[in-house]
Amino acid sequence: MALFRGGALLAACSVAGAVSLSVPAQAQQARVASPAVGQPAGGSLPETGVAGGGAATGTGTGTSAGTGTSGGTGTSGGGASASSPATAPASSAESAQQAAAAKLLQRAAAGPEPASPDTMGGAQLAGRGVIVAEPARAARLPSVPASAYVLADAGTGQVLAAKDPHGLLRPASTLKMLTAITLIPLLNPDAMVTASRQATDVTPNVAGLVRGQQYKVSDLFNALLLISANDAAIALAQATGSLSTGVALMNAEAHHLQAYDVLAADPNGLDAPGQHVSAYDLALIARQALAMPAFMRHDEARLATFPVTAHKSETLYNQNELLTEYPGGIGGKVGWTNAAGATYVGMARRNGVTLIVTLLHCPALTEVTYAKSLLNWGFTLDGKVNPIGTLVPPLTSPAASAKQSGQAAAGKAGANRPPVISGTVTTTTKIPGGLAVASIALILSAAAAAIVLTLLRRRSASGVSSRKGTLGIIRISRRGPARALRRSRALPGQARCTPR
């Protein structure tokens, strides 16, 4: 954590001094175990560009829904532009967004560190088994074969039940919720993002982005949250100036939420070295998402039209079955990789009560079913069961008001917003060459030190037996302050799904 704070401080100081996020954000690699999706250490990618867009389009709210990936309708739609972004002074909205991003990094570097992440939210949450305080003669808590879960009341912050709430596990695509709540306030929804090779080459390329084609930021958020588009996640992160800048901002936002179990190494949740979350921290992220109307407009949409090219559009159907199959379902995110198993975040509201459920390392294609069972129990006993902990609030800082100001300004800028060259949080001012070289050298040294420390910790923890998960695929366990990645074989005949 100290290494991360040093890297974040270097990044924040560079942002403040040079008014650019392209190079200094590389310092966040001190917390990221390895460059995300093959991103080299260095400046922003020349293939990525963002230009000012037109008026924002509404989020689709049709009645049909599905659980598959995007389906084509063949109808044409605007949004793909062949024009190149041009250099222009940053608007007041962009300056506010840039300031918010810089302060987010600065706040992460200067913020307090918990004595023990395992006790965030209460001492009981340090337990590793099922944790609940059921009243006598009450409905029994459902048995859920996930390695970890949390059920919480979003309004009161009370944690009603949990299992290994702070256990470190792979997030799969539930990490995209962190990507969204981090970048929605920072990116102009009407800006046009040019798809890079890195975005279009990611596997699976769910939205089908075409290299060199331009896409509206708001459309990319639809693809990110409705169909879990990995390529859209890369494009959105690169819209901050570079992929590593986007990931750095995600880790800074996690710190702001006091989600200290989160370490993001990529923006889409595909398996990456050292990347992990906890069920508790996913609940913190979901609670923040519920407080963001812009996020909820994307996340609760049943379908939306996505312009793939100037002559081809696809209809995106929301993969979250909770929206159509559960009374009161209002949002969430599904996830799956072979290593993570099934992961899920669900949000539902009944009679003025909003509940959050998060599950990690669940058997394939069962996550929504078990989430419904926990939600049913929660709605029945909310207010009657003694809470076992609380969802901690975000850290307070003047940066919060700056962040809100940037979001408000972005909404008012409209079609007259001047284009920028590489991201809505990046101006055309460049970092002096000597400072850039020195910063990169410091970053690479910090990253090398982090890798060496990680390898030494893994060796020292090699004798520690891992707790068994339901599927026994991947487990990250703790022994004292060390956190070691645990691998074991998948069970014979285990289902294989497309990563999402």
C-alpha positions in Angstrom: 0.0 0.0 0.0 2.9 2.4 0.8 4.3 1.7 -2.7 0.9 2.5 -4.2 0.7 5.8 -2.3 4.1 6.8 -3.5 3.1 6.1 -7.1 -0.2 7.9 -6.8 1.5 11.0 -5.3 4.0 11.0 -8.1 1.1 10.9 -10.6 -0.9 13.6 -8.9 2.1 16.0 -8.6 2.9 15.5 -12.3 -0.7 16.2 -13.2 -0.7 19.4 -11.2 2.6 20.6 -12.5 2.3 19.7 -16.2 -1.5 19.7 -16.7 -1.5 16.3 -18.3 -2.4 12.8 -17.4 -0.7 10.9 -20.2 2.7 10.2 -18.6 2.3 10.7 -14.8 -0.5 8.2 -14.5 2.0 5.5 -15.4 3.1 5.8 -11.8 0.0 3.9 -10.8 1.7 0.8 -12.2 3.3 0.6 -8.8 -0.1 -0.8 -7.6 -1.0 -2.7 -10.7 0.9 -6.0 -10.8 1.5 -5.9 -14.5 0.7 -3.6 -17.4 -3.0 -4.1 -18.3 -3.7 -6.1 -21.4 -0.1 -5.7 -22.6 0.0 -1.9 -22.3 3.7 -0.8 -22.5 5.0 1.7 -19.9 5.0 5.1 -21.6 2.7 7.8 -22.8 -0.8 7.6 -24.4 -1.3 5.5 -27.4 -1.3 7.5 -30.7 -4.1 5.3 -32.0 -6.6 6.6 -29.4 -8.4 9.8 -29.9 -11.4 11.6 -28.5 -13.2 14.4 -30.4 -16.1 16.6 -29.3 -19.5 15.1 -30.2 -23.0 16.2 -30.8 -26.0 16.1 -28.6 -26.3 13.2 -26.3 -28.6 10.3 -27.3 -31.0 8.7 -24.9 -30.5 5.3 -23.4 -32.7 2.6 -24.9 -35.6 1.5 -22.7 -37.5 -0.9 -24.9 -39.5 -3.8 -23.4 -37.7 -6.8 -24.8 -34.7 -8.2 -23.1 -32.2 -11.1 -23.4 -29.3 -12.8 -21.9 -27.0 -13.3 -24.8 -24.5 -11.1 -26.5 -25.5 -8.3 -28.9 -27.8 -9.2 -31.7 -27.8 -7.4 -35.1 -30.8 -5.6 -36.4 -29.3 -4.4 -39.7 -30.7 -0.8 -39.2 -28.3 1.9 -39.8 -27.4 4.5 -37.2 -25.2 7.5 -36.9 -22.2 7.8 -34.5 -19.3 6.5 -36.7 -17.3 9.4 -38.0 -14.2 9.4 -40.2 -13.0 12.9 -39.2 -9.8 13.1 -37.1 -9.7 14.9 -33.8 -8.2 18.4 -33.9 -6.1 20.3 -31.4 -8.0 23.0 -29.5 -8.0 24.6 -26.1 -9.8 22.7 -23.4 -13.3 24.0 -22.5 -14.3 24.9 -19.0 -16.0 21.5 -18.6 -12.9 19.7 -19.7 -10.8 21.7 -17.3 -13.1 20.8 -14.5 -13.0 17.1 -15.5 -9.2 17.2 -15.7 -9.0 18.9 -12.3 -11.3 16.2 -10.8 -9.1 13.4 -12.2 -6.0 15.0 -10.8 -7.6 15.4 -7.4 -8.8 11.9 -7.5 -5.2 10.6 -7.9 -4.0 13.1 -5.3 -6.6 12.0 -2.8 -5.7 8.4 -3.2 -2.1 9.2 -2.4 -2.8 11.2 0.6 -5.8 9.2 2.0 -5.6 7.2 5.2 -4.7 3.5 5.2 -6.8 1.0 7.2 -5.0 -0.9 9.9 -6.6 -4.1 8.6 -8.8 -4.2 5.4 -10.4 -7.3 6.8 -12.2 -5.3 9.5 -13.6 -2.6 7.3 -17.2 -2.3 8.1 -16.9 -4.0 11.4 -15.0 -6.7 13.3 -17.5 -9.4 12.5 -16.8 -9.0 8.8 -13.3 -10.4 9.3 -14.9 -13.9 9.5 -14.4 -16.3 6.6 -17.5 -18.5 6.9 -21.2 -17.6 6.8 -21.9 -14.6 9.0 -25.5 -13.8 10.1 -27.4 -12.9 13.2 -30.8 -14.6 12.5 -33.6 -13.9 15.0 -35.3 -16.9 16.6 -38.0 -18.5 14.5 -37.0 -16.5 11.4 -36.7 -17.7 7.9 -33.4 -19.5 7.5 -30.6 -17.9 5.4 -30.4 -19.7 2.1 -27.5 -22.0 1.4 -25.4 -20.4 -1.4 -22.5 -22.3 -3.0 -20.4 -19.2 -3.7 -17.0 -18.7 -2.2 -18.0 -15.2 -1.0 -21.1 -13.0 -0.9 -22.6 -9.9 0.8 -26.2 -8.9 1.3 -26.7 -5.3 2.4 -29.2 -2.5 2.7 -28.1 0.3 0.4 -30.1 2.9 2.3 -29.0 2.2 5.8 -25.6 0.7 4.9 -26.4 -2.3 7.1 -24.8 -5.6 6.1 -27.5 -8.3 6.7 -25.5 -11.4 5.9 -22.2 -12.4 4.4 -19.8 -15.2 3.6 -16.0 -14.4 3.6 -16.9 -10.7 2.8 -13.2 -9.6 2.6 -11.8 -12.7 0.8 -9.8 -11.7 -2.3 -11.2 -13.2 -5.5 -11.2 -12.6 -9.2 -13.9 -10.1 -10.2 -14.5 -11.0 -13.9 -16.8 -8.4 -15.5 -18.2 -7.1 -12.2 -15.1 -4.9 -12.3 -16.8 -3.0 -15.2 -19.0 -1.3 -12.5 -15.9 0.3 -11.1 -14.8 1.3 -14.6 -18.2 3.0 -15.1 -18.5 4.8 -11.8 -15.0 6.1 -12.3 -15.2 7.3 -15.9 -18.8 8.5 -16.2 -18.1 11.7 -14.2 -14.8 12.3 -16.1 -15.7 11.7 -19.8 -17.9 13.9 -21.9 -20.8 11.6 -22.9 -21.0 13.2 -26.4 -17.3 12.9 -27.2 -16.2 10.6 -30.0 -13.6 7.9 -29.2 -11.4 6.4 -31.9 -11.1 2.6 -31.4 -7.5 1.5 -31.1 -5.9 -1.8 -32.1 -5.6 -2.7 -28.5 -9.4 -2.2 -28.0 -10.4 -4.1 -31.1 -7.9 -7.0 -30.6 -9.2 -7.9 -27.1 -10.8 -11.3 -26.9 -13.7 -11.6 -26.8 -14.4 -8.4 -28.8 -18.0 -8.3 -27.7 -19.2 -5.0 -29.2 -17.3 -5.6 -32.4 -15.5 -2.3 -32.4 -13.7 -1.6 -35.7 -10.2 -0.2 -35.5 -10.1 3.5 -36.5 -13.8 3.9 -36.2 -15.2 6.6 -33.9 -17.8 5.8 -31.2 -19.7 8.1 -28.8 -18.8 7.7 -25.2 -22.4 7.2 -24.1 -22.8 4.4 -26.6 -19.6 2.7 -25.3 -21.0 2.9 -21.7 -24.2 1.1 -23.0 -22.1 -1.6 -24.5 -20.0 -1.9 -21.3 -22.9 -2.3 -19.0 -25.6 -4.0 -21.1 -23.5 -6.7 -22.9 -20.3 -6.5 -20.9 -18.2 -5.4 -23.9 -14.5 -5.9 -23.2 -13.5 -3.8 -26.2 -15.7 -0.9 -25.0 -14.0 -1.0 -21.6 -10.6 -0.7 -23.2 -11.7 2.2 -25.4 -13.3 4.1 -22.5 -10.1 3.7 -20.4 -8.0 4.9 -23.2 -10.3 8.0 -23.6 -8.6 9.3 -20.5 -5.4 9.6 -22.4 -4.0 6.1 -22.1 -5.1 2.7 -20.8 -2.9 2.9 -17.8 -4.3 6.3 -16.9 -7.8 4.8 -16.9 -6.8 1.9 -14.7 -4.9 4.3 -12.3 -8.1 6.4 -12.0 -10.1 3.2 -11.2 -7.7 2.3 -8.4 -7.9 5.8 -7.1 -11.7 5.7 -7.1 -11.6 2.4 -5.2 -9.4 4.1 -2.6 -11.9 7.0 -2.4 -14.7 4.4 -1.7 -12.5 2.7 1.0 -12.6 -0.4 -1.1 -9.1 -1.5 -0.1 -9.6 -5.1 -1.3 -9.7 -3.9 -4.9 -6.7 -4.0 -7.2 -7.6 -3.3 -10.8 -5.1 -4.3 -13.5 -7.4 -3.8 -16.5 -10.8 -2.1 -17.1 -12.8 -5.1 -18.2 -12.2 -7.7 -15.5 -10.5 -10.2 -17.7 -8.0 -12.2 -15.7 -4.8 -10.3 -15.0 -1.9 -11.0 -12.6 -2.7 -9.7 -9.1 -6.2 -8.4 -10.0 -8.8 -9.0 -7.2 -11.8 -7.7 -5.4 -13.9 -8.7 -2.4 -17.7 -9.2 -2.1 -17.7 -6.4 0.5 -15.9 -4.0 -1.8 -18.2 -4.8 -4.7 -21.1 -3.8 -2.4 -19.4 -0.4 -1.8 -19.0 0.0 -5.6 -22.7 -0.9 -6.2 -23.8 1.6 -3.5 -21.9 4.3 -5.2 -23.4 3.3 -8.6 -26.9 3.6 -7.1 -26.2 7.2 -6.2 -25.2 8.1 -9.8 -28.3 8.7 -12.1 -26.1 8.6 -15.2 -24.8 5.1 -14.3 -28.3 3.8 -13.5 -29.7 5.1 -16.9 -27.2 2.8 -18.6 -27.4 -0.1 -16.2 -31.2 -0.4 -16.0 -31.8 -0.1 -19.8 -33.4 -3.2 -21.3 -31.9 -2.6 -24.7 -30.0 0.1 -26.7 -28.9 0.6 -30.3 -25.2 0.6 -30.9 -23.7 2.0 -34.1 -20.9 -0.3 -35.1 -20.1 1.6 -38.3 -21.8 4.4 -40.2 -23.8 1.7 -42.1 -24.4 -0.9 -39.4 -26.0 -0.9 -36.0 -26.6 -3.6 -33.5 -29.3 -3.9 -30.8 -27.8 -4.6 -27.4 -29.9 -6.6 -24.9 -29.2 -6.3 -21.2 -27.6 -9.5 -19.9 -28.8 -9.0 -16.3 -31.8 -11.3 -15.9 -32.7 -9.6 -12.6 -34.3 -6.7 -14.6 -36.9 -8.9 -16.2 -37.2 -11.9 -13.9 -37.2 -10.4 -10.4 -39.9 -8.0 -9.1 -38.1 -4.9 -8.1 -34.8 -5.6 -10.0 -33.2 -2.3 -10.9 -29.6 -3.1 -12.0 -26.3 -5.0 -11.5 -23.7 -6.8 -13.5 -22.9 -10.4 -14.5 -19.4 -11.8 -14.9 -17.6 -15.0 -15.8 -14.1 -16.3 -16.6 -12.8 -19.8 -16.2 -10.6 -18.5 -13.4 -13.1 -16.4 -11.6 -16.1 -18.7 -12.1 -19.5 -16.8 -12.1 -19.6 -13.4 -10.4 -22.5 -11.2 -9.9 -23.8 -7.9 -8.5 -27.5 -7.4 -8.1 -29.6 -4.4 -7.0 -33.3 -4.5 -6.2 -35.9 -2.1 -4.6 -39.2 -2.9 -3.0 -41.4 -0.6 -0.8 -38.7 2.0 -0.5 -36.0 -0.5 0.5 -33.0 -1.1 -1.8 -30.9 -4.2 -1.3 -27.5 -5.0 -2.8 -26.2 -8.6 -3.3 -22.8 -9.5 -4.5 -21.4 -13.0 -5.2 -18.0 -14.2 -6.1 -16.7 -17.6 -7.4 -20.2 -19.1 -7.9 -21.1 -22.2 -10.0 -21.7 -21.3 -13.7 -25.1 -20.1 -14.6 -26.4 -20.2 -11.0 -25.4 -16.7 -9.8 -28.7 -14.9 -10.5 -30.7 -17.7 -9.0 -28.8 -17.6 -5.8 -28.9 -13.8 -5.8 -32.7 -13.9 -6.0 -32.7 -16.3 -3.0 -30.6 -13.9 -0.9 -32.7 -10.9 -2.0 -35.9 -12.7 -1.0 -34.5 -13.4 2.4 -33.3 -9.9 2.8 -36.6 -8.3 1.9 -38.3 -10.6 4.4 -36.0 -9.9 7.3 -34.7 -6.4 6.6 -35.2 -4.4 9.8 -35.8 -7.6 11.8 -32.3 -9.1 11.7 -29.4 -7.6 13.6 -26.8 -6.2 11.2 -23.3 -7.8 11.2 -21.6 -4.7 9.9 -22.0 -1.6 7.8 -21.0 -0.4 4.3 -18.5 2.4 5.0 -19.0 5.8 3.3 -16.6 7.2 0.8 -13.8 9.3 2.0 -14.7 13.0 2.2 -12.6 15.5 0.3 -12.9 18.8 -1.6 -12.3 16.7 -4.7 -15.8 15.3 -4.4 -17.4 18.7 -5.1 -14.9 19.3 -8.0 -15.9 15.9 -9.4 -19.6 16.8 -9.3 -18.8 20.2 -10.9 -17.0 18.5 -13.8 -20.0 16.2 -14.3 -22.5 19.0 -14.3 -20.4 21.1 -16.7 -20.0 18.2 -19.1 -23.8 17.9 -19.3 -24.2 21.5 -20.2 -21.5 21.8 -22.8 -23.5 20.2 -25.6 -22.6 20.3 -29.3 -20.4 23.4 -29.1 -17.7 21.6 -27.1 -14.3 22.0 -28.8 -12.5 18.8 -29.7 -9.4 17.6 -27.8 -6.6 15.5 -29.0 -6.4 12.4 -26.8 -9.0 12.4 -24.1 -11.6 14.6 -22.3 -9.3 14.8 -19.2 -6.2 15.6 -21.2 -5.2 19.0 -22.6 -2.7 19.7 -25.3 0.0 21.0 -22.9 2.9 18.6 -22.9 5.2 17.4 -20.2 8.9 18.6 -20.6 11.0 15.8 -22.0 13.4 15.5 -19.1 10.5 15.2 -16.6 8.8 12.6 -18.7 12.0 10.5 -18.9 12.6 10.8 -15.1 9.0 9.9 -14.3 9.1 6.8 -16.6 12.4 5.7 -14.9 10.8 6.1 -11.5 7.7 4.2 -12.6 9.7 1.3 -14.1 11.8 1.0 -10.9 8.7 1.0 -8.7 7.0 -1.6 -10.9 10.1 -3.8 -10.8 10.2 -3.6 -7.1 6.5 -4.4 -6.8 7.0 -7.5 -9.0 10.0 -8.7 -6.9 8.1 -8.2 -3.7 5.1 -10.1 -5.1 7.3 -13.1 -6.2 9.0 -13.2 -2.8 5.6 -13.1 -1.0 4.3 -15.9 -3.2 7.3 -18.1 -2.4 7.0 -17.4 1.3 3.3 -18.3 1.2 3.8 -21.4 -0.9 3.3 -23.6 2.2 0.0 -22.0 3.1 -3.0 -24.2 2.3 -5.7 -22.3 0.4 -9.3 -22.4 1.5 -11.3 -24.4 -0.9 -13.9 -22.6 -3.1 -17.0 -24.2 -4.5 -15.4 -24.8 -7.9 -11.8 -25.0 -6.7 -10.5 -22.9 -9.7 -8.7 -19.9 -8.3 -8.4 -18.6 -4.8 -6.5 -15.7 -3.3 -5.8 -16.2 0.4 -4.2 -14.2 3.1 -1.7 -15.2 5.8 -0.9 -12.2 8.0 -0.1 -9.2 5.9 0.8 -11.2 2.8 -1.6 -11.9 0.1 -0.8 -14.8 -2.2 -2.5 -16.1 -5.3 -3.7 -19.7 -5.1 -4.3 -21.9 -8.1 -5.8 -25.3 -8.3 -7.4 -27.5 -10.9 -10.9 -27.0 -12.3 -13.2 -29.8 -11.4 -13.6 -32.5 -14.2 -16.5 -31.7 -16.5 -16.8 -28.1 -15.3 -18.8 -25.9 -17.6 -16.9 -23.5 -19.9 -18.4 -20.2 -20.9 -17.3 -17.2 -22.9 -15.6 -14.7 -20.6 -17.9 -11.8 -19.8 
